[in-house]
Amino acid sequence: MRVKNRPRQRRPHTGALGLALNSRSRVYGSQTSARAELWAVILALEKCAGFKSMEISTRSEYAIRSVVYYAARNDACGWRCTNGDLLKVLIGLIKFRTAPVHFCHIKKETAAK
């Protein structure tokens, strides 16, 4: 997953080893790839200043669809859905921000022939 602050000029080597923004963390609860994808978005939102526009580029269709398409329905149902605990936190962080958050899907690379 790549996180970019939009107002500034795009910088090379974002996400490279040794950068201060890199982090690692254990996902609480069950250890699934879906939870890890949501947790990565939460960590990115926590690290980026709330007054700066943000783009989250990820290969995770699950994370994007959970936020963009299903969040309102899951909120109305009291977050009684798979990974509702993480989605509630994630949506809360987005609502708290004063600048927009953009999600961009990175298509999987085609297999080498």
C-alpha positions in Angstrom: 0.0 0.0 0.0 1.3 3.5 -0.9 0.2 6.6 0.9 0.8 10.0 -0.7 0.2 13.5 0.5 -1.4 15.2 -2.6 -0.6 18.9 -2.1 3.1 18.4 -2.3 5.0 17.3 -5.3 5.2 13.6 -5.6 8.4 12.3 -4.1 10.4 9.3 -5.3 11.1 6.3 -3.1 8.0 6.6 -0.9 7.6 3.4 1.0 11.3 2.5 0.8 13.2 0.8 3.6 14.4 3.0 6.4 11.9 5.9 6.0 10.5 7.3 9.2 6.9 6.7 8.0 7.5 2.9 7.7 6.0 0.9 10.6 5.0 -2.5 11.6 2.3 -3.6 13.9 0.4 -6.7 14.8 -3.2 -6.8 14.0 -5.3 -7.5 17.1 -8.0 -10.1 16.9 -7.9 -12.9 14.3 -5.0 -12.8 11.9 -6.4 -12.6 8.4 -5.3 -10.8 5.3 -8.5 -8.7 5.2 -7.9 -7.5 8.8 -4.3 -6.7 7.9 -5.4 -4.7 4.9 -7.8 -2.6 7.0 -5.2 -2.2 9.7 -2.7 -0.9 7.2 -5.2 1.8 6.1 -5.8 2.7 9.8 -2.1 3.1 10.5 -1.7 5.3 7.4 -4.6 7.5 8.5 -3.1 7.9 11.9 0.3 8.9 10.5 -0.9 11.5 8.0 -1.8 15.0 9.2 -5.6 15.4 9.1 -5.4 18.8 7.3 -3.6 17.4 4.3 -5.3 15.7 1.4 -4.3 12.0 1.2 -4.3 9.3 -1.4 -4.3 5.6 -0.4 -3.2 3.3 -3.2 -3.7 -0.3 -2.5 -4.4 -3.6 -4.3 -7.0 -4.5 -1.7 -10.4 -4.3 -3.3 -11.8 -5.4 0.0 -10.5 -2.4 1.9 -11.7 0.1 -0.8 -15.2 -1.5 -1.2 -15.6 -1.7 2.6 -15.0 2.0 2.9 -16.5 3.5 -0.3 -19.5 1.2 -0.8 -20.5 -0.6 2.3 -19.6 1.7 5.2 -22.9 3.5 5.4 -24.9 0.3 5.5 -22.6 -1.3 8.1 -22.8 1.9 10.2 -26.6 1.7 10.1 -26.4 -1.9 11.2 -24.2 -1.1 14.2 -21.0 -2.5 12.6 -22.3 -6.1 13.0 -20.3 -7.3 10.0 -17.0 -9.1 9.5 -14.2 -6.8 10.8 -16.7 -4.3 12.0 -14.5 -3.3 14.9 -11.7 -2.2 12.5 -14.1 -0.6 10.0 -15.7 1.5 12.7 -12.3 2.9 13.7 -11.3 3.4 10.1 -14.4 5.4 9.2 -14.1 7.4 12.5 -10.6 8.5 11.4 -11.8 9.5 8.0 -14.7 11.5 9.5 -12.3 13.2 11.9 -10.1 14.5 9.1 -10.6 18.0 7.6 -9.0 17.1 4.3 -10.3 14.5 1.8 -9.0 10.9 1.6 -8.9 9.4 -1.9 -8.6 5.6 -2.6 -6.9 4.3 -5.7 -7.0 0.6 -6.7 -3.7 -0.7 -8.0 -4.4 -3.5 -10.5 -2.5 -6.8 -10.0 0.4 -7.1 -12.4 -0.1 -9.6 -15.1 1.9 -12.8 -15.0 5.2 -12.7 -16.9 4.9 -14.7 -20.1 
